[in-house]
Amino acid sequence: MTRAKKATEAPTDPLDAMLARLQLAGIRDQLDSLLDEAARANLSARETLILLCEREIARKDHRRIEMALKLAHFPAVKELAGFDFEAQPSIDPKQIRDLAASRWIANGENVLLLGPPGVGKTHLSVALGREAILAGYTVQFTTATTLVAGLAKAHGERRLDEKLLALSKPKLLIVDELGYLPLEPDAAHLFFQLVSRRYETGAMLITSNRSVAEWAPCSPSRRFHDASFLERLVCCKRARRRLIW
């Protein structure tokens, strides 16, 4: 029975097995079509290898970006191309394009998008987050209300350090609508701990409908009066304070 079963099995393609072992699924799944494409284009062996590598890289990049976008938890699909700069003349397109290059993320800088409701702060934050993912950075999006609720829950369950560690891992953390609702003293303290944990190690992008000077009145906590808090949030040894009005 065993010999008969083995006799009916198709022989294993050693190249397919090697590609699987090397985790080159893009090449393995399209090998025949890629070789046909190379033959039609009369490519040399070196050029064919380049073609195979390009397709493998493209597939891996596509899957990485697709997964990163899911993990970011963006509320909607937003791109810079879809932002109406003419409707918001106070926003400098050059400054936004500079931010889209994501150099500030590599430097662990913080960006504040400040302005009244309805001017597109969330759109820009999501679009800049998407550009960061395309550049290879990990991103997480959250509203300020959801963030502080999660921190408070973790604190009550005695796993605050675990939660802070998880929120420190993304290279870019986007906090939307800070100051939209008042923060209770304990919530403001927890948010201060998060900012301190990420200081100069991970970038943050924060949107708010209030200026920085108005953040203290929106919270009963003295934390927002604390110079060290504002220093950690809007300053950095390697960074400039960046505001978009």
C-alpha positions as CSV (number, residue, x, y, z in Angstrom):
1,M,0.0,0.0,0.0
2,T,2.8,2.4,0.9
3,R,4.7,1.7,-2.3
4,A,1.6,2.1,-4.4
5,K,0.8,5.4,-2.7
6,K,4.3,6.7,-3.3
7,A,4.1,5.6,-6.9
8,T,1.0,7.7,-7.6
9,E,2.4,10.9,-5.9
10,A,3.7,13.6,-8.3
11,P,7.5,14.1,-7.9
12,T,8.4,17.1,-5.9
13,D,9.9,19.9,-7.9
14,P,13.3,20.7,-6.2
15,L,13.2,24.3,-7.3
16,D,9.7,24.8,-5.9
17,A,10.8,23.3,-2.6
18,M,13.9,25.5,-2.4
19,L,11.9,28.6,-3.2
20,A,9.4,27.7,-0.5
21,R,12.3,27.1,2.0
22,L,13.7,30.5,1.1
23,Q,10.2,32.0,1.6
24,L,10.2,33.4,-2.0
25,A,6.5,32.8,-2.5
26,G,6.2,35.6,-5.1
27,I,8.7,33.9,-7.4
28,R,7.4,30.4,-6.6
29,D,3.7,31.2,-7.4
30,Q,4.5,33.1,-10.6
31,L,7.6,31.3,-11.8
32,D,6.3,29.9,-15.1
33,S,4.7,33.2,-16.1
34,L,7.8,35.2,-15.1
35,L,10.1,32.9,-17.1
36,D,7.8,33.3,-20.1
37,E,7.8,37.0,-19.7
38,A,11.6,37.0,-19.5
39,A,11.8,34.8,-22.6
40,R,9.5,37.1,-24.6
41,A,11.6,40.1,-23.7
42,N,14.8,38.1,-24.6
43,L,16.3,38.9,-21.2
44,S,19.7,37.6,-20.2
45,A,20.2,35.4,-17.2
46,R,21.1,38.4,-15.0
47,E,18.2,40.4,-16.3
48,T,15.9,37.6,-15.6
49,L,17.2,37.3,-12.0
50,I,16.6,41.0,-11.6
51,L,13.0,40.6,-12.8
52,L,12.4,37.8,-10.4
53,C,13.8,39.7,-7.5
54,E,11.8,42.8,-8.4
55,R,8.5,40.9,-8.4
56,E,9.3,39.2,-5.1
57,I,10.2,42.5,-3.5
58,A,7.0,44.1,-4.9
59,R,4.9,41.3,-3.5
60,K,6.5,41.5,-0.1
61,D,6.1,45.3,0.0
62,H,2.4,45.0,-1.0
63,R,1.7,42.4,1.8
64,R,3.6,44.5,4.4
65,I,1.8,47.6,3.5
66,E,-1.6,45.8,3.5
67,M,-0.9,44.4,6.9
68,A,0.5,47.6,8.3
69,L,-2.6,49.5,7.2
70,K,-4.9,47.0,9.0
71,L,-2.8,47.2,12.2
72,A,-2.8,51.1,12.1
73,H,-6.6,51.1,12.7
74,F,-7.2,54.2,10.5
75,P,-10.9,55.3,10.7
76,A,-11.0,55.7,6.9
77,V,-8.9,55.6,3.8
78,K,-7.4,59.1,3.3
79,E,-4.6,60.2,1.0
80,L,-2.8,63.5,0.5
81,A,-4.0,63.5,-3.1
82,G,-7.5,63.8,-1.9
83,F,-7.0,66.8,0.4
84,D,-8.4,70.1,-0.9
85,F,-5.6,72.6,-0.1
86,E,-7.5,75.3,-2.0
87,A,-10.3,75.1,0.6
88,Q,-7.8,75.5,3.4
89,P,-5.4,78.3,2.2
90,S,-3.9,78.6,5.7
91,I,-2.3,75.2,5.3
92,D,1.1,75.3,3.5
93,P,1.2,72.4,0.9
94,K,5.0,72.5,1.0
95,Q,5.1,71.9,4.7
96,I,2.7,69.0,4.3
97,R,4.8,67.5,1.5
98,D,7.9,67.9,3.8
99,L,6.1,66.0,6.5
100,A,5.0,63.3,4.0
101,A,8.7,62.5,3.5
102,S,8.6,61.1,7.1
103,R,12.1,62.4,8.1
104,W,10.6,63.7,11.3
105,I,9.5,60.2,12.2
106,A,13.1,58.9,11.9
107,N,14.2,61.7,14.3
108,G,11.5,60.9,16.8
109,E,9.9,64.3,16.5
110,N,6.3,65.3,17.4
111,V,3.9,67.1,15.1
112,L,0.9,69.0,16.2
113,L,-2.0,69.7,13.8
114,L,-4.0,72.5,15.4
115,G,-7.1,74.1,14.1
116,P,-10.9,74.4,14.4
117,P,-13.2,71.5,13.6
118,G,-13.8,70.7,10.0
119,V,-10.5,71.9,8.5
120,G,-9.2,68.4,7.7
121,K,-6.9,67.6,10.6
122,T,-8.0,64.0,10.8
123,H,-7.7,63.6,7.0
124,L,-4.1,64.9,7.1
125,S,-3.1,62.8,10.1
126,V,-4.4,59.6,8.4
127,A,-2.8,60.6,5.1
128,L,0.6,61.3,6.7
129,G,0.3,58.0,8.6
130,R,-0.3,56.2,5.3
131,E,2.8,57.9,3.8
132,A,4.8,56.8,6.9
133,I,3.7,53.2,6.3
134,L,4.7,53.4,2.6
135,A,8.1,54.6,3.9
136,G,8.5,51.5,6.0
137,Y,7.4,52.8,9.5
138,T,4.9,51.2,11.8
139,V,1.9,53.4,12.7
140,Q,-1.0,53.3,15.1
141,F,-4.0,55.6,15.1
142,T,-6.3,56.3,18.0
143,T,-8.5,59.1,19.3
144,A,-7.5,60.8,22.5
145,T,-10.7,59.5,24.2
146,T,-10.0,55.9,23.3
147,L,-6.4,56.2,24.2
148,V,-7.0,57.5,27.8
149,A,-9.8,55.0,28.3
150,G,-7.5,52.2,27.4
151,L,-4.7,53.6,29.7
152,A,-7.2,53.9,32.6
153,K,-8.5,50.4,32.0
154,A,-5.0,49.0,32.0
155,H,-4.1,50.9,35.1
156,G,-7.1,49.5,36.9
157,E,-6.1,46.0,35.8
158,R,-2.5,46.6,37.0
159,R,-1.1,46.2,33.5
160,L,-0.3,49.8,32.8
161,D,3.4,49.1,32.0
162,E,2.3,46.5,29.5
163,K,0.0,48.9,27.8
164,L,2.6,51.7,27.8
165,L,5.1,49.3,26.3
166,A,2.6,48.3,23.5
167,L,2.0,52.0,22.7
168,S,5.7,52.7,22.6
169,K,6.4,50.2,19.9
170,P,4.9,52.0,16.8
171,K,7.4,54.4,15.3
172,L,4.5,56.8,14.8
173,L,1.5,57.1,17.2
174,I,-1.3,59.3,16.0
175,V,-3.6,60.8,18.7
176,D,-6.7,62.5,17.2
177,E,-8.8,65.1,18.9
178,L,-6.8,65.9,22.0
179,G,-8.6,68.5,24.0
180,Y,-11.9,68.0,22.3
181,L,-13.2,66.8,25.7
182,P,-11.8,67.6,29.1
183,L,-9.3,65.2,30.6
184,E,-9.8,64.1,34.2
185,P,-6.7,64.5,36.4
186,D,-5.9,60.8,36.4
187,A,-6.3,60.6,32.6
188,A,-4.0,63.5,32.1
189,H,-1.4,61.9,34.3
190,L,-1.6,58.7,32.3
191,F,-1.2,60.6,29.1
192,F,1.8,62.3,30.5
193,Q,3.3,58.9,31.3
194,L,2.8,57.9,27.6
195,V,4.4,61.1,26.3
196,S,7.4,60.6,28.7
197,R,7.8,56.9,27.6
198,R,7.9,57.9,23.9
199,Y,10.1,60.9,24.4
200,E,12.8,61.0,21.7
201,T,12.3,57.3,20.9
202,G,9.1,57.4,18.9
203,A,7.2,60.1,17.0
204,M,3.7,61.4,17.8
205,L,1.2,63.2,15.6
206,I,-1.5,65.0,17.6
207,T,-4.5,66.8,16.3
208,S,-6.5,69.3,18.4
209,N,-9.0,72.0,18.0
210,R,-7.3,74.0,20.7
211,S,-3.9,75.7,20.9
212,V,-1.3,74.3,23.2
213,A,-1.9,77.3,25.6
214,E,-5.5,76.2,25.9
215,W,-4.7,72.6,26.8
216,A,-4.3,73.3,30.5
217,P,-7.9,74.8,30.9
218,C,-9.3,71.7,29.2
219,S,-8.0,69.6,32.0
220,P,-8.3,70.0,35.8
221,S,-4.8,68.4,36.1
222,R,-1.7,70.4,36.7
223,R,0.1,68.1,34.3
224,F,-0.8,70.4,31.4
225,H,0.8,73.3,33.3
226,D,4.0,71.3,33.8
227,A,6.8,72.7,31.6
228,S,8.4,69.2,31.4
229,F,5.2,67.9,29.8
230,L,5.2,70.5,27.1
231,E,8.9,70.1,26.6
232,R,8.6,66.4,26.0
233,L,5.6,66.9,23.7
234,V,6.7,69.8,21.4
235,C,10.5,69.9,21.9
236,C,13.3,67.6,21.3
237,K,17.1,67.9,21.2
238,R,17.0,67.0,17.5
239,A,13.7,68.5,16.6
240,R,11.9,71.7,15.9
241,R,8.4,72.5,17.2
242,R,6.1,72.0,14.3
243,L,2.6,73.5,14.2
244,I,0.1,73.5,11.4
245,W,-2.6,76.2,11.8
